[in-house]
Amino acid sequence: MIRLPPVYAITSTSLTPSRSHEDLVETFTSAGIRIVQIREKGAMPDRRLLEAAVRGQEIARSRKAILVVDDRADIARLVGCGVHLGADDLPAEQAREILGSQAPIGVSSHSLEEARSAFEAGEADYVAFGPVFSTTTKPGRPARGLDELSRVASSKTKPLVAVGGIGIGELDAVWDAGADSAAMVSALLRPRPEEAARAAVDRARRRFLPPRIWLIGFMGSGKTTVGRILARRLDRPFFDMDEEIELRSGRTVRAIFESEGEPEFRRREREYVRGAGDVPRGVFAAGGGTFVSENNRDSMLRSAAVVFLDVPFGALAERLSGKTDRPLFRGPGEARLLLEERRPFYKMAPITAPLTGRESPEEAAEHVLEMLDHRACVI
């Protein structure tokens, strides 16, 4: 069964005449939206629509997103993408014959009876229901409301997409009502699609990504810097393990190493990791050696999503050059050996975020969020 991302974007050149369909696919997928429908209700020539869909599919594939074309199974067949069908379009059974078994097919419904019939049909992969709220994109159709959406959701046997008049402020309500995904049109297109798409994706991430996230990796990999950005984007508290241990002990990590030795620091580290599992929500930056301990690994993996920030050694060495606050950094030669010793343990993390070390902190954080998105919702 298809698993839909929580935000489903729909393009419309009638609402944004200065933006092409492919331009909007680029904008939405760049912001992290992983399913986009090209909807053209105007008089666009078929050749131009085909060109837009071909380019849109190229962009979607590069971002591991899914593209759906509204109404046009013929265009979808030529492009190799999915199709969304309304009541007056080709029946889903015939569309499946045209598109084959792998292409996603969605169908629209506007009442509880239509939705139940669509859920029972064999060929549709998901069912859209609406309009949930009043909308200018569905003239002549009354709003069905959240209660009706909830009744539809209680009957679903396939993923359900809520559609119609949904803005950022309505997202949680439609998810609470049982929709797996919220289709957005006008709210994403006006006034600034880039900002609106990012806001919708962040709202979804705050709700659906794991409540606790550990960042692991070698010293200098950016766990603290990236972690603070993730915490801000996800509206969660941030905890730097080394800083927390220093606050509790009243001494720096280096001072603990020098006065009491590494075993005492590792004891404090284990104690902190165990306690972190009781924190309901947060982004945590681990020390460079934390994940090497089997006890720590077990605790972290049981209680949180663990992401390895995989940065090439050359970039790490540049960042660490001249640093004096790292107790185990005695030069690039020893650091390289230590990294190779720890890498097999880092690779035990369920999620690896490969970074070049040249990204901005915001770009690195977005990449981590995309990896978490992919883990949480694989299409």
Summary of the structure (lengths in Angstrom):
residues: 379
radius of gyration: 24.3
end to end distance: 9.0
largest distance: 77.2
contacts: 1287
relative contact order: 0.11
helix: 49%
strand: 15%
